[in-house]
Amino acid sequence: MAASPKDPVRYTEMRNPKALRDYFIHDKFEAGIKLVGTEVKAIRDGKAQLTDAFARIEQGGVWLYGAYIAEYSHGGPTQHAPRRVRQLLLHANQIRKLAQQVDTGGRSIVALRMYFQQALVKVEIATASGKKQFDKRADLKKRELDQEARKALKFRR
């Protein structure tokens, strides 16, 4: 059954569809994000995308780049910029761990998903290393084999 347009569960989580396809994911972190009021309302309406979102460590903090949060329709004259740089809120030891992995391992920090945890907006970020073309083909082949196995088991029952 398809979700109704007003279904609150449907819009509580935005995912980055390219992240799992283009990267090997290593360590995941849950971070808070510093937002203004109209951004939170736009996220509640499901008007956010993390497709090209990544993070950088600058000035002792972690900053999210490339995340798109549409302008809120009833925001008035004080709207936010849709692609502005936003600060992620992490503990100092988590920032040190991220910095160490990025510096020594040649990894990137990508945003995996954005979701609500009670009334707070959280962003799941991860350290990741890029996949080559043959890695993507291997993943696709494995997915197809798993799908065929599930079909065979389904028809056997």
Backbone as a chain_set.jsonl record, in Angstrom:
{"seq": "MAASPKDPVRYTEMRNPKALRDYFIHDKFEAGIKLVGTEVKAIRDGKAQLTDAFARIEQGGVWLYGAYIAEYSHGGPTQHAPRRVRQLLLHANQIRKLAQQVDTGGRSIVALRMYFQQALVKVEIATASGKKQFDKRADLKKRELDQEARKALKFRR", "coords": {"N": [[0.842, -1.175, 0.0], [0.582, 2.19, -0.815], [2.085, 5.098, 0.646], [0.232, 7.678, 2.219], [-0.113, 11.13, 1.168], [0.053, 12.843, 3.391], [1.325, 11.424, 5.328], [3.169, 11.25, 8.247], [5.411, 9.669, 8.852], [6.664, 9.153, 6.487], [8.099, 11.434, 5.715], [10.001, 11.873, 7.662], [12.617, 11.187, 7.409], [15.432, 11.8, 5.453], [17.419, 10.534, 2.9], [20.724, 9.906, 1.54], [21.059, 8.912, -1.547], [23.23, 8.367, -3.237], [25.411, 7.823, -1.65], [25.86, 5.172, -0.569], [26.202, 3.831, -2.92], [28.417, 4.98, -4.178], [30.511, 4.992, -2.349], [32.633, 3.265, 0.045], [31.583, 2.646, 3.228], [32.819, 3.486, 6.41], [33.18, 4.385, 9.409], [30.436, 5.468, 11.365], [28.726, 8.41, 12.489], [26.566, 10.207, 14.665], [25.253, 13.361, 14.414], [24.287, 16.552, 15.639], [22.644, 19.384, 14.151], [23.014, 22.765, 13.282], [20.42, 24.875, 12.823], [18.081, 27.245, 11.371], [14.745, 28.469, 12.124], [12.961, 28.353, 9.861], [14.191, 26.458, 8.303], [13.902, 24.081, 9.731], [11.144, 23.747, 9.607], [10.826, 23.406, 6.854], [12.184, 20.992, 6.519], [10.504, 19.317, 7.976], [8.383, 19.299, 6.209], [9.428, 17.703, 4.298], [11.178, 18.706, 2.407], [13.985, 18.531, 1.719], [17.308, 17.662, 0.647], [20.044, 15.42, 0.443], [21.791, 14.696, -1.506], [24.28, 15.57, -2.694], [25.769, 16.073, -0.453], [28.427, 16.749, 1.799], [30.983, 16.782, 4.356], [33.304, 18.954, 6.029], [36.212, 19.509, 8.036], [36.809, 22.342, 9.711], [38.145, 25.217, 11.302], [38.1, 24.111, 13.868], [35.672, 22.822, 14.002], [32.943, 20.906, 12.532], [31.616, 21.172, 9.331], [28.806, 21.218, 7.21], [28.421, 20.836, 3.807], [26.734, 21.464, 0.708], [24.204, 20.412, 1.254], [20.767, 20.55, 0.589], [18.141, 22.507, 1.52], [14.995, 23.42, 1.019], [13.391, 26.647, 0.611], [11.061, 27.721, 3.05], [7.603, 27.679, 2.533], [5.83, 29.464, 3.829], [7.461, 31.335, 4.975], [8.041, 34.088, 4.873], [9.73, 37.31, 4.814], [12.197, 36.711, 5.978], [13.894, 34.505, 4.968], [15.932, 31.545, 4.641], [19.069, 30.733, 3.021], [19.03, 28.276, 0.524], [21.236, 26.474, 0.017], [23.148, 26.907, 2.006], [26.105, 26.842, 4.121], [26.228, 24.678, 6.855], [26.616, 24.191, 10.362], [27.766, 21.295, 12.003], [27.113, 19.547, 14.998], [29.178, 18.096, 17.187], [30.917, 16.059, 19.632], [34.123, 16.886, 21.05], [35.994, 14.78, 21.057], [34.943, 13.14, 19.079], [35.247, 14.76, 16.85], [38.035, 14.889, 16.74], [38.59, 12.194, 16.163], [37.379, 11.932, 13.634], [38.956, 13.792, 12.198], [41.451, 12.575, 12.34], [41.026, 10.194, 10.866], [40.404, 11.24, 8.353], [42.751, 12.633, 7.694], [44.878, 10.684, 7.833], [43.9, 8.351, 6.589], [42.995, 9.029, 4.069], [40.306, 9.501, 3.585], [36.881, 10.579, 3.07], [34.259, 12.687, 4.381], [30.962, 11.967, 4.403], [27.465, 12.744, 4.168], [24.923, 10.686, 5.278], [22.191, 10.377, 6.055], [19.363, 12.377, 7.095], [17.377, 13.094, 9.836], [14.587, 13.181, 12.177], [14.895, 13.205, 15.653], [12.944, 12.855, 18.126], [12.221, 16.104, 18.782], [14.418, 17.161, 17.584], [16.687, 17.771, 14.891], [18.76, 15.49, 13.34], [21.855, 14.464, 11.848], [23.263, 11.853, 10.102], [26.518, 11.075, 9.649], [29.399, 9.813, 7.909], [32.664, 8.354, 7.676], [34.223, 7.767, 4.626], [35.462, 5.946, 1.794], [36.165, 6.217, -1.664], [34.548, 4.28, -4.222], [35.657, 2.225, -6.922], [34.938, 1.74, -10.445], [34.728, -1.022, -11.006], [34.158, -2.036, -8.506], [31.586, -1.089, -8.075], [30.236, -2.489, -10.05], [30.541, -5.101, -9.086], [29.043, -4.967, -6.725], [26.502, -4.553, -7.822], [26.146, -6.948, -9.225], [26.152, -8.782, -7.102], [23.838, -7.967, -5.759], [21.891, -8.6, -7.685], [22.157, -11.414, -7.787], [21.372, -12.079, -5.169], [18.725, -11.254, -5.286], [17.675, -13.016, -7.217], [17.976, -15.418, -5.808], [16.192, -15.024, -3.684], [13.771, -14.936, -5.141], [13.722, -17.555, -6.129], [13.459, -19.032, -3.75], [10.986, -18.082, -2.937], [9.208, -19.076, -4.897], [9.514, -21.752, -4.397], [8.225, -22.291, -2.025]], "CA": [[0.0, 0.0, 0.0], [1.372, 3.417, -0.92], [1.926, 6.033, 1.755], [-0.587, 8.839, 1.893], [0.709, 12.337, 1.088], [0.174, 13.486, 4.698], [1.901, 10.457, 6.259], [4.329, 11.869, 8.891], [6.558, 8.768, 8.867], [7.304, 9.188, 5.179], [8.977, 12.585, 5.566], [10.84, 12.084, 8.823], [13.997, 10.813, 7.128], [15.94, 12.028, 4.108], [18.629, 9.73, 2.702], [21.625, 10.226, 0.442], [21.061, 7.676, -2.336], [24.511, 8.132, -3.893], [26.478, 7.517, -0.703], [26.154, 3.738, -0.493], [26.6, 3.368, -4.243], [29.705, 5.529, -4.602], [31.528, 4.954, -1.299], [32.706, 2.258, 1.092], [31.311, 3.345, 4.477], [33.648, 2.938, 7.479], [32.635, 4.708, 10.73], [29.272, 6.358, 11.328], [28.55, 9.302, 13.62], [25.315, 10.958, 14.71], [25.575, 14.751, 14.736], [23.24, 17.554, 15.608], [22.891, 20.373, 13.104], [22.587, 24.107, 13.662], [19.463, 25.324, 11.811], [17.142, 28.308, 11.713], [13.379, 27.96, 12.23], [12.331, 28.019, 8.588], [14.804, 25.228, 7.798], [13.283, 22.954, 10.432], [9.798, 23.577, 9.055], [10.962, 22.856, 5.508], [12.551, 19.578, 6.675], [9.275, 18.62, 8.381], [7.577, 19.139, 4.996], [10.11, 16.771, 3.401], [11.787, 19.474, 1.324], [15.439, 18.561, 1.899], [18.05, 16.654, -0.11], [21.435, 15.228, 0.841], [22.418, 13.986, -2.613], [25.677, 15.951, -2.883], [26.229, 16.622, 0.824], [29.662, 16.255, 2.398], [31.397, 17.608, 5.488], [34.718, 19.303, 6.165], [36.618, 19.955, 9.358], [37.395, 23.674, 9.596], [38.038, 26.096, 12.463], [37.807, 23.317, 15.052], [34.32, 22.274, 13.946], [32.582, 20.165, 11.327], [30.673, 21.969, 8.549], [28.103, 20.459, 6.174], [28.334, 21.535, 2.524], [25.979, 20.834, -0.366], [22.864, 19.959, 1.641], [19.741, 21.456, 0.07], [16.897, 22.613, 2.28], [14.205, 24.402, 0.271], [12.805, 27.728, 1.387], [9.749, 27.404, 3.605], [6.595, 28.391, 1.746], [5.192, 30.526, 4.623], [8.552, 31.908, 5.756], [8.068, 35.546, 4.891], [10.944, 37.954, 4.293], [13.427, 36.221, 6.607], [14.152, 33.144, 4.498], [17.312, 31.077, 4.656], [19.621, 30.347, 1.719], [18.822, 26.828, 0.429], [22.465, 25.677, 0.029], [24.151, 27.524, 2.868], [26.948, 25.942, 4.898], [25.633, 24.507, 8.178], [27.533, 23.607, 11.327], [27.373, 20.052, 12.657], [27.442, 19.587, 16.413], [29.778, 16.848, 17.641], [31.836, 16.164, 20.762], [35.509, 17.153, 20.647], [36.689, 13.519, 20.756], [34.449, 12.666, 17.789], [35.888, 15.598, 15.827], [39.425, 14.42, 16.632], [38.588, 10.892, 15.478], [37.101, 12.226, 12.222], [40.125, 14.453, 11.616], [42.519, 11.577, 12.214], [40.715, 9.286, 9.762], [40.473, 11.977, 7.092], [44.148, 12.974, 7.419], [45.751, 9.53, 7.622], [43.327, 7.307, 5.75], [42.565, 9.512, 2.764], [38.86, 9.305, 3.5], [36.015, 11.752, 3.028], [33.116, 12.652, 5.297], [29.733, 12.123, 3.624], [26.209, 12.705, 4.913], [24.125, 9.522, 4.87], [20.763, 10.643, 6.209], [18.918, 13.438, 8.003], [16.139, 12.591, 10.422], [14.165, 13.777, 13.433], [14.928, 12.4, 16.866], [11.977, 13.646, 18.876], [12.046, 17.408, 18.137], [15.712, 17.612, 17.094], [17.13, 17.261, 13.597], [20.07, 14.843, 13.427], [22.462, 14.075, 10.576], [24.192, 10.734, 10.221], [27.653, 11.232, 8.754], [30.303, 8.659, 7.955], [33.896, 8.432, 6.912], [34.031, 6.893, 3.475], [36.456, 5.982, 0.717], [35.483, 6.073, -2.941], [34.548, 3.009, -4.945], [36.026, 2.237, -8.334], [33.851, 1.262, -11.299], [34.56, -2.466, -10.885], [33.513, -2.29, -7.22], [30.156, -0.842, -8.258], [29.704, -3.623, -10.831], [30.491, -6.265, -8.202], [27.89, -4.781, -5.849], [25.302, -4.751, -8.625], [26.03, -8.376, -9.505], [25.772, -9.444, -5.853], [22.443, -7.634, -5.499], [21.065, -9.385, -8.611], [22.179, -12.811, -7.345], [20.531, -12.178, -3.977], [17.338, -11.115, -5.707], [17.297, -14.279, -7.86], [17.856, -16.438, -4.763], [14.928, -14.78, -2.988], [12.689, -15.371, -6.023], [13.694, -19.026, -6.168], [12.9, -19.486, -2.481], [9.582, -17.704, -2.9], [8.458, -20.001, -5.728], [9.647, -23.093, -3.832], [7.261, -22.447, -0.928]], "C": [[0.885, 1.236, 0.0], [1.086, 4.331, 0.266], [1.076, 7.213, 1.309], [0.284, 10.092, 1.903], [0.937, 13.017, 2.437], [0.813, 12.567, 5.741], [3.158, 11.037, 6.911], [5.571, 10.981, 8.889], [7.34, 8.872, 7.568], [8.341, 10.306, 5.066], [9.905, 12.804, 6.755], [12.296, 11.754, 8.563], [14.333, 11.074, 5.664], [17.257, 11.276, 3.983], [19.443, 10.259, 1.534], [21.743, 8.968, -0.418], [22.406, 7.361, -2.989], [25.585, 7.614, -2.95], [26.84, 6.034, -0.693], [26.606, 3.179, -1.835], [28.026, 3.795, -4.587], [30.827, 5.381, -3.585], [31.476, 3.663, -0.502], [32.556, 3.015, 2.409], [32.114, 2.674, 5.593], [33.025, 3.208, 8.855], [31.499, 5.707, 10.594], [29.206, 7.174, 12.615], [27.189, 9.971, 13.512], [25.645, 12.369, 15.183], [24.301, 15.583, 14.757], [23.584, 18.555, 14.508], [22.287, 21.701, 13.54], [21.719, 24.675, 12.538], [18.705, 26.548, 12.296], [15.731, 27.74, 11.61], [12.746, 27.559, 10.913], [12.936, 26.751, 7.983], [14.167, 23.999, 8.44], [11.89, 22.694, 9.866], [9.844, 23.0, 7.645], [11.338, 21.372, 5.568], [11.332, 18.771, 7.095], [8.346, 18.392, 7.19], [8.227, 18.182, 4.004], [10.826, 17.456, 2.255], [13.295, 19.633, 1.532], [16.065, 17.433, 1.088], [19.491, 16.616, 0.362], [22.264, 14.617, -0.282], [23.896, 14.315, -2.77], [26.31, 16.455, -1.597], [27.505, 15.932, 1.299], [30.045, 17.203, 3.523], [32.898, 17.84, 5.442], [34.977, 19.724, 7.6], [37.379, 21.267, 9.183], [37.171, 24.432, 10.892], [37.636, 25.329, 13.728], [36.413, 22.728, 15.094], [34.092, 21.534, 12.642], [31.461, 20.933, 10.636], [30.113, 21.138, 7.414], [27.935, 21.325, 4.933], [27.409, 20.755, 1.594], [24.621, 20.294, 0.008], [21.853, 21.004, 1.175], [18.517, 21.379, 0.964], [16.112, 23.749, 1.633], [13.68, 25.488, 1.196], [11.408, 27.319, 1.842], [8.7, 28.274, 2.924], [5.942, 29.554, 2.5], [6.231, 31.276, 5.453], [8.581, 33.408, 5.823], [9.406, 36.094, 4.409], [12.249, 37.416, 4.875], [13.677, 34.762, 6.241], [15.632, 32.812, 4.603], [17.775, 30.786, 3.226], [19.548, 28.819, 1.611], [20.103, 25.986, 0.526], [23.543, 26.281, 0.923], [24.946, 26.453, 3.63], [26.393, 25.899, 6.314], [26.622, 23.81, 9.108], [26.939, 22.33, 11.912], [27.89, 20.074, 14.083], [27.889, 18.201, 16.871], [30.627, 17.112, 18.869], [33.255, 16.319, 20.24], [36.249, 15.861, 20.307], [36.204, 12.914, 19.436], [35.08, 13.459, 16.647], [37.337, 15.178, 15.636], [39.512, 13.104, 15.876], [38.328, 11.07, 13.976], [38.325, 12.824, 11.54], [41.261, 13.468, 11.401], [42.259, 10.654, 11.033], [40.815, 9.983, 8.412], [41.928, 12.259, 6.713], [44.991, 11.754, 7.067], [45.202, 8.528, 6.621], [42.925, 7.747, 4.364], [41.079, 9.32, 2.543], [38.135, 10.635, 3.445], [34.933, 11.598, 4.08], [31.874, 12.929, 4.468], [28.526, 12.054, 4.557], [25.382, 11.54, 4.38], [22.631, 9.791, 4.96], [20.531, 11.772, 7.199], [17.558, 13.015, 8.529], [15.817, 13.358, 11.699], [14.33, 12.753, 14.546], [14.176, 13.222, 17.898], [11.835, 15.0, 18.181], [13.33, 17.919, 17.503], [16.039, 16.992, 15.742], [18.543, 16.717, 13.772], [20.54, 14.49, 12.022], [23.409, 12.93, 10.86], [25.284, 10.932, 9.172], [28.549, 10.013, 8.903], [31.591, 8.99, 7.234], [33.791, 7.389, 5.813], [35.199, 7.029, 2.516], [35.742, 5.62, -0.578], [35.605, 4.692, -3.55], [35.019, 3.229, -6.373], [34.868, 1.648, -9.134], [33.635, -0.241, -11.135], [33.954, -2.846, -9.543], [32.008, -2.105, -7.332], [29.511, -1.986, -9.033], [29.572, -4.858, -9.965], [29.301, -6.164, -7.251], [26.588, -5.03, -6.593], [25.075, -6.231, -8.907], [25.591, -9.144, -8.255], [24.303, -9.194, -5.537], [21.518, -8.45, -6.404], [21.016, -10.848, -8.215], [21.319, -13.012, -6.105], [19.048, -12.118, -4.339], [16.842, -12.403, -6.372], [17.119, -15.384, -6.83], [16.555, -16.26, -3.993], [13.736, -15.206, -3.828], [12.56, -16.876, -6.056], [13.103, -19.594, -4.886], [11.414, -19.19, -2.391], [8.741, -18.698, -3.704], [8.504, -21.429, -5.176], [8.604, -23.344, -2.754], [5.946, -22.754, -1.465]], "O": [[1.851, 1.301, 0.76], [-0.016, 4.332, 0.814], [1.183, 7.686, 0.177], [1.315, 10.118, 2.575], [1.94, 13.711, 2.601], [0.836, 12.906, 6.924], [4.133, 11.299, 6.206], [6.687, 11.5, 8.922], [8.558, 8.695, 7.562], [9.355, 10.139, 4.389], [10.543, 13.854, 6.835], [13.142, 12.016, 9.419], [13.625, 10.635, 4.758], [18.114, 11.37, 4.862], [18.932, 10.96, 0.66], [22.466, 8.043, -0.046], [22.692, 6.196, -3.268], [26.569, 7.025, -3.398], [28.016, 5.686, -0.798], [27.311, 2.172, -1.886], [28.76, 3.039, -5.223], [31.987, 5.619, -3.92], [30.423, 3.038, -0.38], [33.327, 3.936, 2.678], [32.102, 1.449, 5.72], [32.391, 2.312, 9.411], [31.577, 6.661, 9.82], [29.578, 6.699, 13.688], [26.714, 10.266, 12.415], [26.251, 12.546, 16.24], [23.368, 15.344, 13.991], [24.705, 18.56, 13.998], [21.19, 21.748, 14.096], [22.208, 24.929, 11.437], [18.691, 26.849, 13.49], [15.539, 26.651, 11.069], [12.064, 26.537, 10.842], [12.265, 26.045, 7.23], [13.923, 22.996, 7.769], [11.505, 21.541, 9.669], [8.991, 22.191, 7.28], [10.862, 20.582, 4.753], [11.143, 17.652, 6.619], [7.605, 17.409, 7.16], [7.635, 17.878, 2.969], [11.058, 16.832, 1.219], [13.812, 20.75, 1.521], [15.448, 16.391, 0.866], [20.088, 17.654, 0.648], [23.338, 14.073, -0.025], [24.699, 13.403, -2.964], [27.293, 17.195, -1.645], [27.646, 14.712, 1.214], [29.496, 18.3, 3.631], [33.657, 17.039, 4.894], [34.09, 20.227, 8.289], [38.455, 21.299, 8.586], [36.117, 24.302, 11.513], [36.904, 25.858, 14.565], [36.006, 22.186, 16.121], [34.946, 21.536, 11.755], [30.474, 21.304, 11.27], [30.855, 20.433, 6.73], [27.373, 22.419, 5.002], [27.315, 19.532, 1.686], [23.93, 19.754, -0.856], [22.067, 22.204, 1.35], [17.93, 20.312, 1.141], [16.522, 24.908, 1.697], [13.541, 25.285, 2.402], [10.671, 26.657, 1.111], [8.899, 29.478, 2.762], [5.54, 30.536, 1.876], [5.91, 31.795, 6.522], [9.121, 33.956, 6.784], [10.131, 35.418, 3.679], [13.312, 37.653, 4.302], [13.67, 33.888, 7.108], [16.477, 33.706, 4.648], [16.951, 30.614, 2.328], [19.973, 28.13, 2.539], [20.06, 24.882, 1.07], [24.731, 26.171, 0.618], [24.507, 25.311, 3.759], [26.118, 26.94, 6.912], [27.376, 22.937, 8.678], [25.762, 22.287, 12.27], [28.987, 20.568, 14.342], [27.094, 17.263, 16.934], [31.016, 18.251, 19.126], [33.553, 15.925, 19.112], [37.048, 15.839, 19.37], [36.975, 12.245, 18.747], [35.408, 12.898, 15.602], [37.822, 15.115, 14.506], [40.402, 12.918, 15.045], [38.98, 10.433, 13.149], [38.69, 12.414, 10.439], [41.954, 13.526, 10.386], [43.179, 10.359, 10.27], [41.261, 9.383, 7.435], [42.3, 12.14, 5.546], [45.744, 11.789, 6.094], [45.97, 7.916, 5.878], [42.543, 6.909, 3.547], [40.645, 9.01, 1.434], [38.709, 11.684, 3.737], [34.718, 10.507, 4.608], [31.742, 14.008, 3.891], [28.562, 11.395, 5.596], [25.167, 11.424, 3.173], [21.886, 9.465, 4.036], [21.386, 12.08, 8.029], [16.685, 12.622, 7.756], [16.654, 14.085, 12.233], [13.954, 11.59, 14.402], [14.716, 14.168, 18.471], [11.352, 15.03, 17.049], [13.335, 19.011, 16.934], [15.709, 15.835, 15.481], [19.419, 17.408, 14.293], [19.733, 14.25, 11.123], [24.256, 13.018, 11.749], [25.015, 10.954, 7.971], [28.469, 9.28, 9.888], [31.614, 9.798, 6.306], [33.329, 6.271, 6.041], [35.839, 8.077, 2.431], [34.818, 4.806, -0.578], [36.628, 4.021, -3.413], [34.803, 4.292, -6.956], [33.921, 1.115, -8.555], [32.493, -0.7, -11.125], [33.296, -3.881, -9.443], [31.24, -2.873, -6.753], [28.396, -2.407, -8.727], [28.593, -5.594, -10.087], [28.624, -7.16, -6.997], [25.671, -5.65, -6.054], [23.945, -6.714, -8.837], [24.759, -10.048, -8.338], [23.598, -10.102, -5.097], [20.481, -8.937, -5.953], [19.958, -11.473, -8.291], [20.61, -14.013, -6.002], [18.227, -12.838, -3.771], [15.717, -12.835, -6.121], [16.21, -16.205, -6.957], [15.883, -17.243, -3.681], [12.784, -15.777, -3.297], [11.457, -17.421, -6.017], [12.322, -20.544, -4.936], [10.661, -19.979, -1.82], [7.678, -19.119, -3.246], [7.614, -22.229, -5.465], [8.147, -24.474, -2.58], [4.992, -22.924, -0.705]]}, "num_chains": 1, "name": "protein.A"}
